[in-house]
Amino acid sequence: MPYTEQRANGTWRVRYKSPDGKYPSASHDAHGNPFLEEEDAYNFGLDQETDIRRRVWKDPRAGRITFAEWVEGWYAGLDLELSTMANYRSLIKGHLMAPFGPRALADITPEAVNIWERGIIAAGYSPSTATTARGLLTNILGDAVRPGHIASNPAARVRGKGKKGGRRIAAWERAAKVWPSPREALFVSERVAVLSGRWHDFVMLILKAWTGMRWAEVLALTPTAVKDPGIIHVHWKIYESEGPFYWGRPKDGSIRDVHIPMWLWEMVAAVAAEARKCACSGSSAPWCQGRVVLFLGERQHHRRSDFARMYFRPAADGMYPEEGGKSARPARPVLIDAAAPWPGEPLVAWPAAVPGEPYGARRAVRSYRMGAPKPVNSRSPRAALVAYAIECGADPAAVRGMTRPALFDAYVRSPVDAVASWLPVRAGLTPHGLRHGHQTWLDEGRCVRTAIIDRMGHEDLSMPGRYSHPTEAMIAEILGLLDRLWDAAIRERFALAPSSSVEVLDSALKAYREGSVTPLFSPNSPQRNRARLSS
């Protein structure tokens, strides 16, 4: 039988016999409240001994471990992708530790979790951020149930509770992922290459759209990945993790060979002929230590967020996205010189006109891009940067003295008169949307499900998926469909303008200008065949 003792502060504690024969004490109830009455303490002890006899007892002291103490060991025991670990660490530090860190696990209630989740949205974060943070909290507290720290998971959502309409809207938004048609994928890819000044970027996005490869898989392609004509060997991925990049196998171990049309393989082979080594200098595997890959920025791997902000979103939306922080500025239209070859030459961005407010118009000037020619005889990028300042509207007299005036005369070009702005191609499209688009094209083309799943790198655990395998006929059906989609997209592009400032695309349009049925591609780089391509 339990027995009680009065403490010096006037509260009570109870001792009861535990399964190991010892007599632990308890001075608080299951909710952490002290026993103010002897009867409450005694009844608590009776309940503990009853649960022990029924073999359903959980040590109430286990729930007194704090969330911070539990999550430290929980995180250390994970064995996940480095990028996933980084995301977890960011969510724990940014959203979980402040409200829950000092609390005992037993003191975390469903009501507290619901209030906390709504508070994330009230603070200005997106609903998806709140959902992701709650999902992580659910995993953390769910793993605390098995060792007996808590009896149930207070973060788990109860079926039938909450706003049904909100759940249905969230499900609809998840299903309404923006994806492009083949024509839209082609137009966006062309615009990206115009903005970046790299024809490789056009090939990278066309490859992604016509294969459905994941972003990390495309960035990890090396020259050996295209050693066999008509096949892309998808054996690696490269992820970014809070700065450095690291190598790993594709998601869920989805190593595969993706068959592609020969016109696309020749494009990729042209990029492979000019493959460069990245500037990474990791100390050891799996961190990237420098490797020759097909698709790079200037010297480093593309970062998803930077690539989307600087190139992809402006190309898809026709607007540079709004930016916050120290360099906060509103969304700005993409201005182009309409007199330049289609789709125009980018100009320095300028805020859009606001109805009812005076428009601060200025002279349109050409944009400075990485890789643009530096001033003649310049031994330092300083002259190029000063010239860029002049193009952006700086007073020439104020900055000319920073270097020799002759360098500016060779670099700064004439003002632009034929100014226009791009219209949206597919507003809200992201690079991952190209993967959604690819599977949608194959579904719409009624290709065999087995071949689609194998191509996308998904895992099919159904019974038909275990016994069915892609055949040569299935692959040929997909390649025939992709050929037709490319031909239709090129013809629509040709109808707008018969040429392009992106040379690799212009070489494809040349076949249509000449009346040829099959697009012609050189196995060498378009940059090495500039004269032939422009003839």
C-alpha positions as CSV (number, residue, x, y, z in Angstrom):
1,M,0.0,0.0,0.0
2,P,1.2,3.5,-0.6
3,Y,2.0,5.9,2.2
4,T,2.1,9.7,2.2
5,E,4.6,12.3,3.7
6,Q,4.1,16.0,4.2
7,R,6.9,18.2,2.7
8,A,8.4,21.3,4.4
9,N,6.6,23.6,2.0
10,G,3.2,22.2,3.1
11,T,2.6,20.0,0.0
12,W,2.4,16.2,0.1
13,R,4.2,13.4,-1.6
14,V,3.4,9.7,-1.9
15,R,5.6,6.6,-2.0
16,Y,4.4,3.4,-3.7
17,K,6.0,0.1,-4.6
18,S,7.3,-0.1,-8.1
19,P,7.8,-3.3,-10.2
20,D,11.5,-3.4,-9.2
21,G,10.5,-3.6,-5.5
22,K,11.7,0.0,-4.7
23,Y,9.5,2.8,-3.3
24,P,9.8,5.8,-5.6
25,S,8.2,9.1,-4.5
26,A,5.9,11.4,-6.4
27,S,5.1,15.0,-5.4
28,H,3.3,16.0,-8.6
29,D,0.4,14.6,-10.6
30,A,0.5,13.6,-14.3
31,H,0.1,17.3,-15.3
32,G,2.9,18.6,-13.1
33,N,0.7,20.1,-10.4
34,P,1.9,19.6,-6.8
35,F,-0.2,17.7,-4.3
36,L,-1.9,20.2,-2.0
37,E,-4.0,17.6,-0.2
38,E,-2.9,14.3,1.4
39,E,-5.9,12.5,-0.2
40,D,-4.8,13.5,-3.7
41,A,-1.3,12.2,-3.1
42,Y,-2.6,8.9,-1.6
43,N,-5.0,8.3,-4.5
44,F,-2.2,8.9,-7.0
45,G,-0.2,6.2,-5.3
46,L,-3.1,3.8,-5.4
47,D,-3.5,4.4,-9.1
48,Q,0.1,3.7,-9.7
49,E,0.0,0.4,-7.9
50,T,-3.2,-0.6,-9.7
51,D,-1.6,0.0,-13.0
52,I,1.4,-2.0,-12.0
53,R,-0.8,-5.0,-11.1
54,R,-2.6,-4.6,-14.5
55,R,0.8,-4.4,-16.2
56,V,-0.2,-1.1,-17.9
57,W,2.0,1.1,-15.7
58,K,4.2,3.8,-17.1
59,D,6.7,5.5,-14.9
60,P,5.4,9.1,-14.3
61,R,8.9,10.3,-13.7
62,A,9.7,9.5,-17.4
63,G,7.6,12.4,-18.6
64,R,9.6,14.9,-16.6
65,I,12.4,14.9,-19.1
66,T,12.4,18.2,-21.0
67,F,11.8,18.5,-24.7
68,A,15.3,19.9,-25.2
69,E,16.9,16.9,-23.4
70,W,14.8,14.5,-25.5
71,V,15.3,16.1,-28.9
72,E,19.1,16.3,-28.4
73,G,19.3,12.5,-28.2
74,W,16.6,12.0,-30.8
75,Y,18.4,14.1,-33.4
76,A,21.8,12.4,-32.7
77,G,20.3,9.0,-33.4
78,L,19.0,9.9,-36.9
79,D,20.6,8.5,-40.0
80,L,19.0,10.6,-42.9
81,E,20.1,12.6,-45.9
82,L,22.4,15.5,-44.9
83,S,19.9,17.9,-46.4
84,T,17.1,16.4,-44.4
85,M,19.2,16.6,-41.3
86,A,19.9,20.3,-42.0
87,N,16.2,21.0,-42.5
88,Y,15.3,19.3,-39.3
89,R,18.0,21.3,-37.4
90,S,16.7,24.5,-38.9
91,L,13.1,23.8,-37.9
92,I,14.0,22.6,-34.4
93,K,16.1,25.8,-33.8
94,G,13.7,28.2,-35.4
95,H,10.3,26.9,-34.4
96,L,10.4,24.2,-31.7
97,M,13.1,25.0,-29.1
98,A,11.7,28.4,-28.0
99,P,8.2,27.2,-27.1
100,F,8.8,23.6,-26.1
101,G,12.5,23.3,-25.1
102,P,12.2,24.0,-21.3
103,R,8.9,22.1,-21.0
104,A,8.7,18.6,-19.6
105,L,7.4,16.2,-22.2
106,A,4.4,15.4,-20.0
107,D,3.5,19.1,-19.9
108,I,3.0,19.4,-23.6
109,T,-0.7,19.3,-24.4
110,P,-2.7,19.1,-27.6
111,E,-4.1,22.6,-26.9
112,A,-0.6,24.0,-26.6
113,V,0.5,22.4,-29.9
114,N,-2.6,23.8,-31.7
115,I,-2.0,27.3,-30.4
116,W,1.7,27.1,-31.3
117,E,0.9,26.0,-34.9
118,R,-1.6,28.9,-35.4
119,G,1.0,31.3,-34.0
120,I,3.5,30.3,-36.7
121,I,1.1,31.5,-39.4
122,A,0.2,34.6,-37.4
123,A,3.9,35.5,-37.3
124,G,3.9,35.7,-41.1
125,Y,5.1,32.2,-42.1
126,S,3.3,30.2,-44.8
127,P,0.8,27.5,-43.8
128,S,3.1,24.9,-45.4
129,T,5.8,26.0,-43.0
130,A,3.5,25.5,-40.0
131,T,2.4,22.1,-41.3
132,T,6.0,21.0,-41.8
133,A,7.0,22.1,-38.4
134,R,4.1,20.3,-36.8
135,G,4.9,17.2,-38.7
136,L,8.4,17.2,-37.3
137,L,7.1,17.8,-33.8
138,T,4.7,14.8,-34.3
139,N,7.6,12.6,-35.2
140,I,9.7,13.7,-32.3
141,L,7.0,13.2,-29.7
142,G,5.8,10.0,-31.3
143,D,9.2,8.5,-30.7
144,A,8.9,9.5,-27.1
145,V,5.9,7.3,-26.6
146,R,7.6,3.9,-27.1
147,P,10.1,4.3,-24.2
148,G,7.4,5.4,-21.9
149,H,8.3,9.1,-21.6
150,I,4.7,10.0,-22.5
151,A,1.5,8.0,-22.7
152,S,0.3,9.5,-26.0
153,N,1.5,11.9,-28.7
154,P,0.0,15.4,-28.0
155,A,1.0,16.6,-31.5
156,A,-0.8,13.9,-33.4
157,R,-3.9,15.2,-35.3
158,V,-7.1,13.6,-34.2
159,R,-9.2,12.3,-37.1
160,G,-12.5,14.1,-37.5
161,K,-11.3,17.2,-35.8
162,G,-10.4,20.6,-37.3
163,K,-11.9,22.4,-40.2
164,K,-12.9,20.0,-43.0
165,G,-13.0,22.8,-45.5
166,G,-9.4,23.8,-44.7
167,R,-8.2,20.2,-45.1
168,R,-10.0,19.9,-48.5
169,I,-8.5,23.2,-49.6
170,A,-5.0,22.1,-48.6
171,A,-5.4,18.9,-50.5
172,W,-6.6,20.7,-53.5
173,E,-3.6,23.1,-53.4
174,R,-1.2,20.2,-53.1
175,A,-2.8,18.6,-56.2
176,A,-2.8,21.9,-58.1
177,K,1.0,21.9,-58.6
178,V,1.9,24.2,-61.5
179,W,3.2,22.2,-64.5
180,P,4.0,23.3,-68.0
181,S,3.0,22.1,-71.5
182,P,5.9,21.2,-73.8
183,R,5.6,24.6,-75.5
184,E,5.7,26.4,-72.1
185,A,8.7,24.4,-71.0
186,L,10.6,25.3,-74.2
187,F,9.7,29.0,-73.9
188,V,10.8,29.2,-70.2
189,S,14.1,27.3,-71.0
190,E,14.9,29.8,-73.7
191,R,14.3,32.8,-71.5
192,V,16.4,31.3,-68.7
193,A,19.3,31.0,-71.1
194,V,18.9,34.6,-72.3
195,L,18.9,35.8,-68.7
196,S,21.9,33.8,-67.6
197,G,23.9,34.1,-70.8
198,R,24.6,30.3,-70.8
199,W,23.2,28.0,-73.5
200,H,24.0,25.1,-71.2
201,D,21.1,26.2,-69.0
202,F,18.7,25.8,-71.9
203,V,19.9,22.2,-72.4
204,M,19.7,21.5,-68.7
205,L,16.0,22.6,-68.4
206,I,15.0,20.9,-71.7
207,L,16.7,17.7,-70.4
208,K,14.8,18.0,-67.1
209,A,11.5,18.6,-68.8
210,W,11.9,15.8,-71.3
211,T,13.1,13.2,-68.8
212,G,11.5,14.2,-65.5
213,M,14.8,13.9,-63.7
214,R,15.1,15.5,-60.2
215,W,17.0,18.7,-59.8
216,A,19.8,17.1,-57.8
217,E,20.1,14.3,-60.4
218,V,20.5,16.7,-63.3
219,L,23.2,18.7,-61.4
220,A,25.2,15.5,-60.7
221,L,25.5,14.4,-64.4
222,T,29.1,13.8,-65.5
223,P,30.5,13.1,-69.0
224,T,30.3,9.4,-68.2
225,A,26.6,9.7,-67.7
226,V,26.2,10.3,-71.5
227,K,28.7,7.8,-72.8
228,D,26.1,5.7,-74.4
229,P,24.1,7.3,-77.3
230,G,20.4,7.8,-76.4
231,I,20.8,7.0,-72.7
232,I,21.4,9.1,-69.6
233,H,22.8,7.1,-66.7
234,V,21.3,8.5,-63.5
235,H,23.5,7.1,-60.8
236,W,24.2,10.1,-58.6
237,K,22.7,13.2,-57.1
238,I,24.3,16.3,-55.6
239,Y,22.6,18.1,-52.7
240,E,23.3,21.5,-51.1
241,S,23.5,21.5,-47.3
242,E,23.9,24.9,-45.6
243,G,26.7,25.9,-47.9
244,P,28.7,22.9,-49.1
245,F,27.5,20.4,-51.7
246,Y,27.6,16.6,-51.1
247,W,27.2,13.6,-53.4
248,G,24.9,10.6,-52.8
249,R,22.8,8.1,-54.6
250,P,19.5,9.1,-56.1
251,K,16.5,9.4,-53.9
252,D,15.2,6.1,-52.5
253,G,18.1,4.4,-54.3
254,S,16.5,5.0,-57.7
255,I,19.6,4.4,-59.8
256,R,18.4,4.0,-63.4
257,D,19.1,4.5,-67.1
258,V,16.8,7.0,-68.8
259,H,16.3,6.7,-72.6
260,I,16.1,9.9,-74.5
261,P,15.5,10.9,-78.1
262,M,18.7,11.3,-80.1
263,W,18.2,15.0,-80.8
264,L,18.2,15.6,-77.0
265,W,21.2,13.3,-76.5
266,E,23.2,15.3,-79.0
267,M,22.4,18.5,-77.2
268,V,23.6,17.0,-73.9
269,A,26.7,15.5,-75.6
270,A,27.5,19.0,-76.8
271,V,27.5,20.2,-73.2
272,A,29.6,17.2,-72.1
273,A,32.2,18.2,-74.7
274,E,32.7,21.4,-72.7
275,A,32.2,20.0,-69.2
276,R,34.1,21.8,-66.5
277,K,35.3,21.0,-63.0
278,C,33.5,22.7,-60.1
279,A,35.3,24.8,-57.6
280,C,34.3,22.7,-54.6
281,S,37.0,21.9,-52.1
282,G,35.5,19.5,-49.6
283,S,37.8,17.8,-47.2
284,S,36.4,14.3,-47.6
285,A,33.5,12.3,-49.0
286,P,30.6,12.7,-49.3
287,W,31.4,16.5,-49.6
288,C,32.1,17.5,-53.1
289,Q,35.9,17.8,-53.6
290,G,35.7,19.1,-57.1
291,R,34.4,17.0,-60.0
292,V,33.8,17.5,-63.7
293,V,30.1,17.9,-64.3
294,L,27.9,19.0,-67.2
295,F,25.9,21.9,-65.7
296,L,27.5,24.6,-63.6
297,G,27.0,28.3,-63.0
298,E,30.2,30.3,-63.4
299,R,32.4,28.0,-61.3
300,Q,30.0,26.4,-58.8
301,H,26.9,24.2,-58.8
302,H,23.6,25.9,-59.2
303,R,21.8,26.6,-55.9
304,R,18.1,25.9,-56.3
305,S,16.9,29.1,-54.6
306,D,19.3,31.4,-56.4
307,F,18.7,29.8,-59.8
308,A,14.9,30.2,-59.3
309,R,15.1,33.8,-58.1
310,M,17.5,35.1,-60.7
311,Y,16.5,33.1,-63.8
312,F,13.6,30.6,-63.6
313,R,10.9,32.7,-61.9
314,P,11.6,35.8,-64.0
315,A,11.4,33.6,-67.1
316,A,8.2,31.9,-66.1
317,D,6.4,34.8,-64.4
318,G,7.8,37.7,-66.5
319,M,8.7,39.4,-63.2
320,Y,11.7,39.4,-60.9
321,P,10.3,38.2,-57.6
322,E,9.9,40.5,-54.6
323,E,12.8,40.5,-52.2
324,G,13.0,41.1,-48.5
325,G,15.7,41.7,-45.9
326,K,18.3,44.5,-46.2
327,S,17.9,44.8,-50.0
328,A,14.1,44.7,-49.9
329,R,12.4,45.7,-53.2
330,P,9.1,45.0,-54.9
331,A,8.6,42.7,-57.8
332,R,9.9,44.2,-61.0
333,P,9.0,43.4,-64.6
334,V,11.7,41.8,-66.9
335,L,12.6,44.6,-69.4
336,I,14.1,43.6,-72.7
337,D,15.3,45.3,-75.9
338,A,12.6,44.3,-78.4
339,A,14.9,45.2,-81.3
340,A,17.3,42.4,-80.4
341,P,16.8,38.9,-81.6
342,W,13.9,37.0,-80.1
343,P,13.1,36.9,-77.2
344,G,14.9,40.2,-76.6
345,E,18.0,41.2,-74.8
346,P,17.6,41.8,-71.0
347,L,17.8,45.3,-69.7
348,V,18.5,46.6,-66.2
349,A,15.4,46.1,-64.1
350,W,13.2,49.0,-63.1
351,P,10.1,49.0,-60.9
352,A,6.7,48.8,-62.6
353,A,4.4,51.8,-62.8
354,V,1.9,52.1,-60.0
355,P,-1.6,53.5,-60.9
356,G,-2.1,57.0,-59.5
357,E,1.6,57.6,-58.7
358,P,4.2,59.5,-60.8
359,Y,6.4,57.1,-62.9
360,G,10.1,57.5,-62.3
361,A,11.1,56.7,-65.8
362,R,14.7,56.7,-66.8
363,R,16.9,55.8,-69.7
364,A,16.8,52.0,-70.4
365,V,20.2,50.5,-70.2
366,R,21.5,47.0,-71.0
367,S,21.9,44.6,-68.2
368,Y,25.3,43.3,-67.0
369,R,25.5,39.5,-66.8
370,M,28.1,37.2,-65.4
371,G,30.3,36.2,-68.3
372,A,29.6,39.4,-70.3
373,P,32.8,40.8,-72.0
374,K,34.8,43.1,-69.8
375,P,36.1,46.4,-70.9
376,V,38.9,46.2,-73.4
377,N,42.4,46.0,-71.9
378,S,40.9,45.6,-68.4
379,R,43.1,43.6,-66.1
380,S,40.7,43.8,-63.2
381,P,36.9,43.3,-62.8
382,R,36.9,46.7,-61.1
383,A,36.5,48.5,-64.5
384,A,33.6,46.2,-65.4
385,L,31.8,46.9,-62.1
386,V,32.2,50.7,-62.5
387,A,30.9,50.5,-66.0
388,Y,28.0,48.5,-64.6
389,A,27.4,51.3,-62.1
390,I,27.1,53.8,-65.0
391,E,24.7,51.5,-66.8
392,C,22.6,51.3,-63.6
393,G,22.2,55.1,-63.6
394,A,25.3,56.3,-61.6
395,D,26.7,59.7,-62.5
396,P,29.5,59.0,-64.9
397,A,31.5,62.1,-63.7
398,A,31.4,60.7,-60.1
399,V,32.8,57.3,-61.0
400,R,35.0,57.9,-64.1
401,G,38.0,58.8,-62.0
402,M,38.1,55.3,-60.5
403,T,39.8,54.0,-63.6
404,R,40.9,55.0,-67.1
405,P,38.0,56.6,-69.1
406,A,39.0,54.7,-72.3
407,L,37.8,51.5,-70.7
408,F,34.3,52.9,-70.3
409,D,34.1,54.1,-73.8
410,A,34.8,50.6,-75.0
411,Y,32.2,49.0,-72.7
412,V,29.2,51.3,-72.2
413,R,26.8,51.0,-75.1
414,S,24.2,53.2,-76.5
415,P,20.8,53.7,-74.8
416,V,17.9,51.5,-75.8
417,D,14.8,52.8,-77.5
418,A,12.7,49.7,-78.2
419,V,11.8,48.7,-74.6
420,A,9.3,46.0,-73.8
421,S,8.6,43.6,-71.0
422,W,8.0,39.8,-71.0
423,L,4.5,38.5,-70.4
424,P,4.1,35.4,-68.1
425,V,4.6,32.0,-69.7
426,R,3.4,29.9,-66.8
427,A,3.1,31.9,-63.6
428,G,4.1,30.1,-60.5
429,L,6.1,27.4,-62.3
430,T,9.2,26.0,-60.5
431,P,12.0,23.8,-61.7
432,H,10.3,20.9,-59.9
433,G,7.2,21.6,-61.9
434,L,9.0,20.3,-65.0
435,R,9.1,16.9,-63.3
436,H,5.3,17.1,-62.7
437,G,4.9,18.1,-66.3
438,H,6.9,15.2,-67.7
439,Q,4.8,12.6,-66.0
440,T,1.6,14.4,-67.0
441,W,2.7,14.3,-70.6
442,L,3.3,10.5,-70.4
443,D,0.0,9.9,-68.7
444,E,-1.8,12.0,-71.3
445,G,0.0,10.0,-74.0
446,R,-1.3,6.8,-72.4
447,C,2.1,5.3,-72.0
448,V,2.4,2.1,-70.0
449,R,2.5,2.7,-66.2
450,T,5.4,0.4,-65.6
451,A,7.6,2.3,-67.9
452,I,6.6,5.6,-66.5
453,I,7.3,4.6,-62.9
454,D,10.7,3.2,-63.9
455,R,11.6,6.4,-65.8
456,M,10.6,8.7,-63.0
457,G,12.5,6.7,-60.4
458,H,9.5,6.0,-58.3
459,E,9.0,2.8,-56.2
460,D,5.9,0.7,-57.1
461,L,5.1,-1.7,-54.2
462,S,1.9,-2.9,-55.8
463,M,1.6,-6.5,-56.9
464,P,1.6,-5.6,-60.6
465,G,4.6,-3.4,-60.0
466,R,6.5,-6.3,-58.5
467,Y,6.0,-8.5,-61.6
468,S,5.9,-6.1,-64.5
469,H,9.1,-4.7,-66.2
470,P,9.7,-2.0,-68.9
471,T,10.3,-3.5,-72.4
472,E,11.9,-2.1,-75.5
473,A,8.5,-1.6,-77.0
474,M,7.4,0.5,-74.0
475,I,10.5,2.6,-74.2
476,A,10.1,3.1,-77.9
477,E,6.5,4.3,-77.3
478,I,7.7,6.9,-74.8
479,L,10.5,8.1,-77.2
480,G,8.0,8.4,-80.0
481,L,5.8,10.6,-77.9
482,L,8.6,12.8,-76.7
483,D,9.7,13.3,-80.4
484,R,6.2,14.4,-81.3
485,L,6.0,16.8,-78.3
486,W,9.3,18.4,-79.2
487,D,8.3,18.8,-82.8
488,A,5.0,20.5,-81.8
489,A,6.7,22.8,-79.4
490,I,9.4,23.8,-81.9
491,R,6.8,24.5,-84.5
492,E,4.9,26.7,-82.1
493,R,8.1,28.5,-81.3
494,F,9.0,28.9,-85.0
495,A,5.6,30.5,-85.6
496,L,6.5,33.3,-83.2
497,A,9.9,34.0,-84.6
498,P,12.1,31.9,-87.0
499,S,15.3,32.4,-85.0
500,S,16.6,32.7,-81.4
501,S,19.4,34.4,-79.6
502,V,20.1,31.1,-77.9
503,E,22.3,29.4,-80.4
504,V,21.5,25.7,-79.6
505,L,17.8,26.5,-80.0
506,D,18.5,28.5,-83.2
507,S,20.2,25.5,-84.7
508,A,17.0,23.5,-84.1
509,L,14.9,26.3,-85.7
510,K,17.3,26.4,-88.6
511,A,16.0,23.0,-89.8
512,Y,12.5,24.4,-89.9
513,R,13.6,27.6,-91.6
514,E,15.1,25.4,-94.3
515,G,12.1,23.2,-94.5
516,S,13.7,20.1,-93.1
517,V,11.6,17.6,-91.2
518,T,14.2,16.5,-88.7
519,P,16.0,19.1,-86.6
520,L,19.8,19.1,-87.1
521,F,22.3,19.3,-84.2
522,S,26.0,19.4,-84.2
523,P,27.7,17.0,-81.8
524,N,30.0,19.9,-80.9
525,S,29.2,23.0,-78.8
526,P,27.1,25.7,-80.5
527,Q,29.6,28.2,-79.2
528,R,32.4,26.4,-81.2
529,N,30.2,26.5,-84.3
530,R,29.0,30.0,-84.1
531,A,29.7,30.8,-87.7
532,R,28.0,27.6,-89.0
533,L,24.9,28.0,-86.8
534,S,24.3,31.7,-87.8
535,S,24.8,31.0,-91.5
